[in-house]
Amino acid sequence: MRISRKLIGHEVIESSKGMVTTQHPLAVKAGIEVLRRGGNAVDAAVTAAFTIGVVQPLWNGIGGGGLIVVQMAHQPAQAIDYGMQLPGLATPDMYELESGAGGQGFSRTFSVPAVKNQENEQGYRSVSIPGTVAGLAKALELWGTISLSQALEPAIRHAEEGFEVEGNFILATIDRSEVLQAFPETAEIYFPHGRPLKIGQRLVQREHAETLKKIASGGPDAFYRGEIAELISKDMEANGGLLRVSDFEQYEPIVHEAAETAHYRGHQVSTMPGPNGGPTVLEILKIIENFDVPSMKRGSADWLHMQVEATRLAAIDRFSFMGSSKISDFPMSSLLDVAYARLRSAEITMEKRSDYEAGDPWSITGTDRPADFPEPAGQMRDRGTIHVSVVDSQRNAVALTQTNMGYSGVVNPGVGVMLNNAMGWACPVPGTVNSIVPLGRALNNMCPTIVSRNGMVEFVVGGSGGRRIWPAVAQIVSNMIDFGMSMQDAIEAPRMHVESDDPMLDDRFGASMIADLEGRGHRVLRQPENYLLWPFTEANGIEVDANGVMRSGVAPRNKPAFAGAV
């Protein structure tokens, strides 16, 4: 018996004047209006990012953080890390653990123990230092042409006047209603009179609007060194949280004058340096570059097996070497070295699944692995995150991913902003590569990416979906470069997700494909039948052809997503 599946496509739009893609139409409109008035891609991306923080306030906003990769026309890509930073009072053993592993994400090998009462996932003790205000303001300062107050105008308007909520937002609030209703300030916003909002009802966030107005007039200092920081810190301290005014005062976004870039079949793939999804995307690509992928039929069993194994190898390295610990002697660049990728790819056997261990990137540098290097670590899943892609008429390009991790449920009185729960990014076990480090930045999954050739931007891509983001971005890049697919087709093509062990396959691959992979030793996880539980990344992006014509790519599944053009 066969029952038809619910399939949703997305209209591809074209423009040579500018384009924005992201996960709410009001944010798309805000960015497009900036481009229409003569602003550049950075102006539009920052405006859209502030706006989506208001209209998708659970998943991202000024209570969270993010990453932005910028490639101005005919220039190398640069980046800003404005991710959340662990509080100064945080300690490696601050949480009481439940017995057994938490089974987070799709990795058995690198899952993390559950924390008692989920203190690292919800409530005051789950909150890290927000970075969004500092990061977006810095991007405007470096590359923008409009003021911070101008970039905040749409966000302030939608917070103050409200906007109509849609079904996806309602489902998100109901899904974690216990968390949202556990805090009076939060419940008043999302569950007025004790009930969830209805589709089409307006969500008004007046205190959020007032906070944004203070930032518009006072700049980042109004958030990090003024009344807002004091209000958040006071409420945190009164309720057992760790954030203090001193945490806000010391926060600075990390500006990378050069993005993390690797060559893949003649293309430059630029993403974010550091403990995030970017280096893992590049390592996957460098491994599969050793195979004649274009000669493989996309969707063949050999192709899929190779993709699964390459991703597993990179994932094992990711969880073995990357994290919050300040490891100055780890040769991160070795993970992207051609010789290292060749060594890792040689471990793949096409006939069967192999059991892998972490590689030895120190061998590329001719040095020994330090005897006291920390143990591997797992990482929590996250529920939040949005992505913004922008290209303007001058071919300036921005890839921006922003998140609350999931969300803590905490909205501070007098501030009105949902705070992140980024403590969950760190491993709650001491002694690992991703253990809690005071003022450290734990491993995250974001990987905004820009692909160019001979200095000209070809496409911008990124996504939401936690640990599912980096495998998806690598697949989309390969789809476009190896198979010549359009952005829309590359995003909508059947997807797989795997970390260190068991692959999850899109059911569009079919039963015979699953049987073939199982015959090679893979324990295949089936895709949930419920469409709302689609277990793959929600990606969006923009491609640019040789004539400067931009085309959108959007996959509206769990979360709605939209493209707009000037």
C-alpha positions as CSV (number, residue, x, y, z in Angstrom):
1,M,0.0,0.0,0.0
2,R,1.2,3.5,-0.8
3,I,-0.2,6.8,0.5
4,S,0.7,10.1,-1.2
5,R,3.0,12.4,0.7
6,K,2.3,16.1,1.3
7,L,4.8,18.0,-0.9
8,I,5.4,21.7,-0.7
9,G,7.4,23.6,-3.3
10,H,8.5,27.2,-3.4
11,E,8.3,29.9,-6.1
12,V,11.7,30.9,-7.4
13,I,12.0,34.7,-7.9
14,E,14.6,36.5,-9.9
15,S,16.2,40.0,-9.7
16,S,19.3,41.8,-10.6
17,K,18.6,44.7,-8.1
18,G,18.8,42.8,-4.8
19,M,17.3,39.9,-2.9
20,V,16.6,38.8,0.7
21,T,15.6,35.4,2.0
22,T,14.7,34.5,5.5
23,Q,12.0,32.9,7.7
24,H,9.4,35.6,8.1
25,P,7.8,37.9,5.4
26,L,8.0,41.0,7.6
27,A,11.8,40.5,7.9
28,V,12.1,40.0,4.2
29,K,10.1,43.2,3.5
30,A,12.2,45.2,6.0
31,G,15.4,44.1,4.3
32,I,14.0,44.7,0.8
33,E,12.8,48.2,1.7
34,V,16.4,49.0,2.8
35,L,17.8,47.8,-0.5
36,R,15.0,49.8,-2.4
37,R,16.1,53.0,-0.6
38,G,19.8,52.5,-1.7
39,G,21.2,50.6,1.3
40,N,23.6,47.8,0.8
41,A,23.5,44.1,1.6
42,V,24.8,44.6,5.2
43,D,22.3,47.3,5.9
44,A,19.5,45.0,4.7
45,A,20.8,42.0,6.5
46,V,21.1,43.8,9.9
47,T,17.7,45.4,9.5
48,A,16.1,42.0,8.6
49,A,18.0,40.4,11.6
50,F,16.7,42.9,14.1
51,T,13.2,42.5,12.6
52,I,13.1,38.8,12.7
53,G,14.2,38.9,16.3
54,V,10.9,40.6,17.0
55,V,8.6,38.5,14.7
56,Q,10.3,35.2,15.5
57,P,11.2,36.0,19.2
58,L,11.5,32.4,20.4
59,W,14.1,31.4,18.0
60,N,16.4,34.5,17.9
61,G,16.7,38.1,18.9
62,I,18.7,40.5,21.0
63,G,18.6,38.0,23.8
64,G,20.7,35.6,21.8
65,G,23.6,35.7,19.3
66,G,24.8,34.8,15.9
67,L,27.4,34.7,13.1
68,I,27.7,36.9,10.0
69,V,29.9,36.3,7.0
70,V,30.2,39.3,4.6
71,Q,31.8,39.5,1.2
72,M,31.8,43.0,-0.3
73,A,32.2,43.1,-4.0
74,H,35.6,42.0,-5.3
75,Q,36.9,41.6,-1.8
76,P,37.7,38.5,0.4
77,A,35.0,37.4,2.8
78,Q,35.2,38.6,6.4
79,A,33.2,37.6,9.4
80,I,31.9,38.5,12.9
81,D,31.3,36.0,15.6
82,Y,28.6,37.5,18.0
83,G,27.7,34.2,19.6
84,M,26.6,33.9,23.2
85,Q,29.4,33.8,25.8
86,L,29.3,31.7,28.9
87,P,28.9,33.8,32.1
88,G,32.0,34.6,34.2
89,L,30.5,32.7,37.2
90,A,30.0,29.5,35.2
91,T,32.0,26.5,36.3
92,P,32.6,23.0,34.6
93,D,30.7,21.2,37.4
94,M,27.9,23.6,38.0
95,Y,25.1,21.2,37.0
96,E,23.9,18.0,38.8
97,L,23.7,15.2,36.2
98,E,21.1,12.6,35.7
99,S,22.4,9.0,35.3
100,G,23.0,7.8,31.8
101,A,23.4,9.7,28.5
102,G,20.9,12.2,27.3
103,G,20.7,10.8,23.8
104,Q,20.7,14.3,22.2
105,G,20.5,14.7,18.5
106,F,21.3,11.8,16.1
107,S,24.6,10.8,17.7
108,R,24.8,7.9,20.2
109,T,28.6,8.2,20.5
110,F,28.7,11.9,21.2
111,S,25.5,12.5,23.1
112,V,25.7,14.3,26.5
113,P,24.4,13.4,30.0
114,A,21.1,14.9,30.9
115,V,21.1,17.7,33.6
116,K,18.8,17.5,36.6
117,N,15.7,19.6,36.1
118,Q,17.0,20.5,32.6
119,E,18.8,23.5,34.2
120,N,21.1,24.0,31.2
121,E,18.1,24.0,28.8
122,Q,15.5,26.2,30.6
123,G,15.3,28.8,33.3
124,Y,17.7,31.3,34.7
125,R,20.7,29.0,35.0
126,S,20.6,28.2,31.3
127,V,21.2,31.8,30.1
128,S,24.5,33.0,28.5
129,I,25.7,36.5,27.6
130,P,23.8,37.8,24.5
131,G,25.8,39.0,21.6
132,T,23.2,40.1,18.9
133,V,23.2,43.9,19.6
134,A,27.0,44.1,19.7
135,G,27.5,42.0,16.6
136,L,24.9,43.6,14.4
137,A,26.0,47.1,15.4
138,K,29.6,46.2,14.6
139,A,28.6,44.9,11.1
140,L,26.9,48.3,10.4
141,E,30.0,50.1,11.7
142,L,32.4,48.1,9.4
143,W,30.4,47.7,6.2
144,G,27.0,49.5,6.5
145,T,25.7,52.8,5.2
146,I,22.8,53.4,7.5
147,S,22.6,54.2,11.2
148,L,21.7,51.7,14.0
149,S,18.6,53.6,14.7
150,Q,17.5,53.3,11.1
151,A,18.2,49.6,11.1
152,L,16.0,49.2,14.2
153,E,13.0,51.1,12.9
154,P,11.0,48.1,11.5
155,A,11.7,46.0,14.6
156,I,10.6,48.8,16.9
157,R,7.4,49.3,14.9
158,H,6.5,45.5,14.9
159,A,7.2,45.2,18.6
160,E,5.2,48.3,19.5
161,E,2.2,47.9,17.1
162,G,2.2,44.1,17.0
163,F,1.9,41.7,14.1
164,E,-0.4,38.8,13.3
165,V,1.0,35.5,14.4
166,E,0.7,32.4,12.1
167,G,0.2,28.7,12.8
168,N,3.8,27.8,13.1
169,F,4.4,30.3,15.9
170,I,1.3,29.0,17.8
171,L,2.5,25.4,17.5
172,A,5.9,26.5,18.9
173,T,4.4,28.2,21.9
174,I,2.1,25.2,22.6
175,D,4.9,22.7,22.2
176,R,6.8,24.3,25.2
177,S,3.9,25.9,27.0
178,E,5.1,24.6,30.4
179,V,8.3,26.6,30.0
180,L,6.7,29.7,28.7
181,Q,4.0,29.7,31.4
182,A,6.5,29.1,34.2
183,F,7.7,32.7,34.2
184,P,5.1,35.5,34.8
185,E,6.6,38.1,32.4
186,T,6.8,35.4,29.7
187,A,3.3,34.1,30.2
188,E,1.8,37.6,30.0
189,I,3.3,38.0,26.5
190,Y,2.7,34.5,25.0
191,F,-0.2,33.3,27.0
192,P,-2.4,36.3,27.8
193,H,-5.2,35.4,30.2
194,G,-3.7,32.0,30.4
195,R,-4.4,31.0,26.8
196,P,-2.2,30.8,23.7
197,L,-2.6,33.3,21.0
198,K,-4.9,32.4,18.1
199,I,-3.9,32.5,14.4
200,G,-4.2,36.0,13.2
201,Q,-4.1,37.5,16.6
202,R,-1.6,40.3,17.2
203,L,1.4,39.8,19.3
204,V,2.4,43.1,21.0
205,Q,5.7,43.4,22.9
206,R,5.7,46.9,24.4
207,E,8.6,46.4,26.8
208,H,10.6,44.8,23.9
209,A,9.9,48.0,21.9
210,E,11.1,50.3,24.7
211,T,14.3,48.3,25.0
212,L,14.9,48.6,21.2
213,K,14.3,52.3,21.4
214,K,17.0,52.7,24.1
215,I,19.4,50.8,21.9
216,A,18.5,53.0,18.9
217,S,19.3,56.2,20.9
218,G,22.2,54.9,23.0
219,G,23.8,52.4,20.8
220,P,25.3,49.1,22.0
221,D,26.4,50.7,25.3
222,A,22.7,51.1,26.2
223,F,22.4,47.4,26.2
224,Y,25.8,46.4,27.6
225,R,26.7,49.2,29.9
226,G,23.5,50.8,31.0
227,E,20.0,50.2,32.4
228,I,19.2,47.2,30.3
229,A,22.2,45.2,31.5
230,E,21.4,46.3,35.1
231,L,17.7,45.1,34.8
232,I,18.7,41.7,33.3
233,S,21.5,41.2,35.9
234,K,19.2,42.2,38.8
235,D,16.5,39.7,37.8
236,M,19.1,37.0,37.1
237,E,20.8,37.3,40.4
238,A,17.4,37.3,42.2
239,N,16.4,34.0,40.6
240,G,19.7,32.1,40.7
241,G,21.0,33.0,37.3
242,L,24.7,33.7,36.6
243,L,24.7,36.8,34.4
244,R,26.1,40.0,36.0
245,V,26.7,43.5,34.8
246,S,30.4,42.7,34.5
247,D,29.5,40.0,32.0
248,F,27.8,42.5,29.8
249,E,30.5,45.1,30.2
250,Q,33.3,42.8,28.9
251,Y,31.4,41.4,26.0
252,E,32.9,42.1,22.5
253,P,32.1,40.5,19.2
254,I,35.0,38.7,17.5
255,V,35.9,40.3,14.2
256,H,37.6,38.0,11.7
257,E,39.4,40.0,9.0
258,A,39.4,36.8,6.9
259,A,36.6,34.2,6.9
260,E,37.5,30.5,7.1
261,T,37.9,29.7,3.4
262,A,38.7,26.5,1.6
263,H,38.8,25.7,-2.1
264,Y,36.4,23.1,-3.4
265,R,36.8,22.1,-7.1
266,G,37.9,25.6,-8.0
267,H,35.4,27.5,-5.9
268,Q,36.1,29.5,-2.7
269,V,33.8,28.4,0.1
270,S,33.9,30.9,2.9
271,T,32.3,30.5,6.3
272,M,32.9,31.3,10.0
273,P,36.1,30.4,11.8
274,G,36.1,28.9,15.3
275,P,34.0,26.4,17.3
276,N,30.9,26.4,15.1
277,G,29.6,24.5,12.0
278,G,31.8,26.3,9.5
279,P,35.0,24.3,9.8
280,T,33.0,21.0,9.8
281,V,31.3,22.0,6.5
282,L,34.7,22.7,4.9
283,E,36.1,19.4,6.2
284,I,33.2,17.4,4.8
285,L,33.8,19.1,1.4
286,K,37.6,18.5,1.5
287,I,37.0,14.8,2.2
288,I,34.5,14.3,-0.6
289,E,36.7,16.3,-3.0
290,N,38.9,13.2,-3.1
291,F,36.0,11.3,-4.9
292,D,34.8,11.7,-8.4
293,V,31.4,12.9,-7.2
294,P,30.3,14.5,-10.5
295,S,30.6,11.0,-12.2
296,M,28.4,9.4,-9.6
297,K,24.7,9.5,-10.2
298,R,23.1,11.8,-7.6
299,G,20.8,9.6,-5.5
300,S,22.9,6.5,-6.2
301,A,23.8,4.2,-3.3
302,D,27.5,4.7,-3.8
303,W,27.1,8.5,-3.7
304,L,24.9,8.4,-0.6
305,H,27.2,6.0,1.2
306,M,30.2,8.2,0.5
307,Q,28.3,11.3,1.7
308,V,27.3,9.5,4.9
309,E,30.9,8.3,5.6
310,A,32.5,11.6,4.8
311,T,30.1,13.4,7.2
312,R,30.7,10.8,9.9
313,L,34.5,11.3,9.7
314,A,34.1,15.1,10.0
315,A,31.6,14.8,12.8
316,I,34.0,12.6,14.8
317,D,36.8,15.2,14.4
318,R,34.3,18.0,15.3
319,F,33.3,16.5,18.6
320,S,36.9,15.4,19.4
321,F,38.7,18.7,18.8
322,M,36.2,21.6,18.8
323,G,34.7,23.3,21.7
324,S,34.7,26.0,24.4
325,S,38.1,25.1,26.0
326,K,40.8,27.6,25.2
327,I,43.1,25.3,23.3
328,S,45.8,27.5,21.7
329,D,47.9,24.5,20.5
330,F,45.2,22.8,18.4
331,P,46.0,23.1,14.7
332,M,42.4,23.9,13.5
333,S,43.6,24.7,10.0
334,S,44.9,21.1,9.7
335,L,41.4,19.8,9.5
336,L,41.1,21.6,6.1
337,D,44.5,20.6,4.8
338,V,44.5,18.8,1.5
339,A,46.8,16.1,2.9
340,Y,44.7,15.6,6.0
341,A,41.5,15.3,3.9
342,R,43.3,12.7,1.7
343,L,44.2,10.7,4.8
344,R,40.6,10.8,6.1
345,S,39.0,10.0,2.7
346,A,41.3,6.9,2.4
347,E,39.6,5.4,5.4
348,I,36.3,5.2,3.5
349,T,35.4,1.7,2.1
350,M,32.7,1.9,-0.5
351,E,31.5,-1.6,0.1
352,K,30.6,-1.2,3.8
353,R,30.3,1.1,6.8
354,S,33.5,1.5,8.7
355,D,34.1,2.3,12.4
356,Y,36.2,5.5,12.7
357,E,38.2,7.2,15.3
358,A,39.3,10.8,15.4
359,G,42.1,11.7,13.0
360,D,45.5,13.1,13.9
361,P,45.6,16.7,12.6
362,W,48.9,17.3,14.5
363,S,50.6,15.0,12.1
364,I,50.1,17.6,9.4
365,T,52.1,20.1,11.4
366,G,54.8,17.7,12.4
367,T,54.0,18.0,16.1
368,D,52.7,15.6,18.7
369,R,49.3,15.7,20.2
370,P,49.6,17.3,23.7
371,A,49.3,14.7,26.5
372,D,46.8,16.8,28.4
373,F,44.4,17.5,25.4
374,P,40.8,17.3,26.7
375,E,38.5,14.4,26.1
376,P,35.9,14.4,23.2
377,A,32.5,15.9,24.1
378,G,29.0,15.8,22.8
379,Q,26.6,18.7,22.3
380,M,23.0,19.4,23.0
381,R,20.5,19.7,20.2
382,D,18.9,23.1,19.8
383,R,15.4,24.1,18.7
384,G,15.9,27.7,17.6
385,T,17.8,29.6,14.9
386,I,17.0,31.6,11.8
387,H,19.1,32.4,8.7
388,V,19.2,35.5,6.5
389,S,20.7,35.6,3.0
390,V,21.2,38.9,1.2
391,V,22.8,40.0,-2.1
392,D,22.6,43.5,-3.4
393,S,22.9,45.0,-6.9
394,Q,26.7,45.5,-6.5
395,R,27.0,41.8,-5.6
396,N,27.8,42.5,-2.0
397,A,26.7,39.4,-0.1
398,V,25.8,38.5,3.5
399,A,25.1,35.2,5.1
400,L,23.8,35.7,8.7
401,T,22.6,33.0,11.1
402,Q,21.1,34.0,14.4
403,T,19.8,32.0,17.4
404,N,18.5,31.8,21.0
405,M,19.9,28.2,20.9
406,G,16.4,27.1,21.9
407,Y,15.2,29.6,24.5
408,S,15.3,29.7,28.2
409,G,11.8,30.9,28.8
410,V,13.0,33.9,30.7
411,V,11.8,37.4,29.9
412,N,13.1,39.9,32.4
413,P,10.8,42.5,33.8
414,G,11.3,45.9,32.2
415,V,13.2,44.4,29.3
416,G,10.6,42.3,27.4
417,V,13.1,40.1,25.5
418,M,13.3,36.3,25.4
419,L,16.7,35.2,26.6
420,N,18.8,32.4,25.2
421,N,19.6,29.0,26.8
422,A,23.1,28.7,25.3
423,M,24.5,27.1,28.4
424,G,23.1,24.0,26.7
425,W,25.7,24.2,24.0
426,A,28.5,23.3,26.5
427,C,29.1,19.8,27.8
428,P,28.0,19.6,31.4
429,V,30.8,17.2,32.2
430,P,34.3,18.6,33.3
431,G,37.4,17.7,31.4
432,T,36.1,17.6,27.8
433,V,37.0,19.7,24.8
434,N,33.6,21.5,25.1
435,S,33.2,21.7,28.9
436,I,31.9,24.8,30.6
437,V,34.6,27.5,30.7
438,P,34.0,30.9,32.3
439,L,33.6,33.4,29.5
440,G,34.2,30.7,26.9
441,R,32.2,30.2,23.7
442,A,30.9,26.7,23.4
443,L,30.6,24.8,20.2
444,N,27.6,25.8,18.1
445,N,26.1,24.6,14.8
446,M,25.7,27.7,12.8
447,C,27.6,28.0,9.5
448,P,26.6,30.9,7.3
449,T,28.4,30.3,4.0
450,I,29.3,32.3,0.9
451,V,30.6,30.6,-2.3
452,S,32.6,32.6,-4.9
453,R,34.8,32.0,-7.9
454,N,37.5,34.4,-9.0
455,G,36.3,36.9,-6.4
456,M,32.7,36.9,-7.7
457,V,29.9,35.7,-5.4
458,E,28.1,32.7,-6.8
459,F,25.8,31.9,-3.9
460,V,24.9,32.5,-0.3
461,V,23.4,29.8,1.9
462,G,22.7,28.8,5.5
463,G,20.0,27.3,7.6
464,S,18.3,26.6,11.0
465,G,17.9,23.4,12.7
466,G,20.7,22.9,15.3
467,R,23.1,20.0,14.7
468,R,21.4,19.3,11.4
469,I,22.7,22.6,9.8
470,W,26.3,21.7,8.9
471,P,25.6,18.4,7.2
472,A,22.8,20.1,5.2
473,V,24.9,23.1,4.1
474,A,27.7,20.7,2.9
475,Q,25.1,18.7,0.9
476,I,23.7,21.9,-0.7
477,V,27.1,23.2,-1.7
478,S,28.0,19.8,-3.2
479,N,24.6,19.7,-5.0
480,M,25.3,23.0,-6.7
481,I,29.0,22.6,-7.5
482,D,29.1,18.9,-8.3
483,F,25.7,18.5,-10.0
484,G,25.0,22.0,-11.3
485,M,21.7,22.2,-9.5
486,S,19.9,25.5,-8.9
487,M,19.7,26.8,-5.4
488,Q,16.0,25.9,-5.1
489,D,16.6,22.4,-6.4
490,A,19.7,21.9,-4.2
491,I,17.7,22.9,-1.1
492,E,14.7,20.8,-2.0
493,A,16.6,17.7,-3.1
494,P,16.2,14.6,-0.8
495,R,18.4,15.0,2.2
496,M,20.2,12.8,4.7
497,H,21.4,13.7,8.2
498,V,24.2,11.9,10.0
499,E,26.7,12.7,12.8
500,S,29.0,10.1,14.1
501,D,27.0,6.9,13.7
502,D,23.4,6.4,12.3
503,P,22.1,8.2,9.2
504,M,18.5,9.6,8.9
505,L,17.3,9.4,5.3
506,D,14.7,11.5,3.6
507,D,12.0,8.9,2.6
508,R,12.1,10.2,-1.0
509,F,15.3,8.1,-1.4
510,G,13.0,5.1,-1.3
511,A,13.0,1.7,0.3
512,S,15.6,0.2,-2.0
513,M,18.1,2.9,-1.1
514,I,17.5,2.2,2.6
515,A,18.0,-1.5,2.0
516,D,21.2,-0.9,0.2
517,L,22.7,1.2,3.0
518,E,21.6,-1.3,5.6
519,G,23.3,-4.0,3.5
520,R,26.5,-2.0,3.9
521,G,26.2,-2.0,7.6
522,H,24.4,1.3,8.3
523,R,21.7,1.4,10.9
524,V,19.3,3.7,9.1
525,L,16.9,5.8,11.0
526,R,13.5,6.4,9.3
527,Q,12.2,9.9,8.7
528,P,9.2,10.6,11.0
529,E,5.9,10.3,9.1
530,N,4.5,13.4,10.7
531,Y,5.3,16.3,8.3
532,L,5.7,18.7,11.1
533,L,8.6,16.7,12.5
534,W,10.6,16.9,9.3
535,P,14.1,16.2,10.7
536,F,16.3,18.2,8.3
537,T,17.6,21.7,8.2
538,E,15.4,24.6,6.9
539,A,17.8,26.2,4.5
540,N,17.6,29.3,2.4
541,G,19.9,31.0,0.0
542,I,20.5,33.1,-3.1
543,E,22.4,32.2,-6.3
544,V,23.9,34.7,-8.7
545,D,24.6,33.9,-12.3
546,A,27.3,35.3,-14.5
547,N,25.1,38.1,-15.6
548,G,24.3,39.2,-12.1
549,V,20.8,37.7,-12.0
550,M,19.8,36.5,-8.6
551,R,17.5,33.5,-7.9
552,S,16.0,32.5,-4.6
553,G,16.1,29.2,-2.9
554,V,13.8,28.5,0.1
555,A,12.6,25.3,1.7
556,P,9.4,26.0,3.8
557,R,8.9,22.9,5.9
558,N,8.7,23.1,9.7
559,K,9.2,26.9,9.6
560,P,7.8,29.2,7.0
561,A,10.4,30.9,4.8
562,F,10.2,33.6,2.1
563,A,12.2,35.4,-0.6
564,G,11.9,39.0,-1.6
565,A,13.4,41.0,-4.4
566,V,13.7,44.7,-5.3
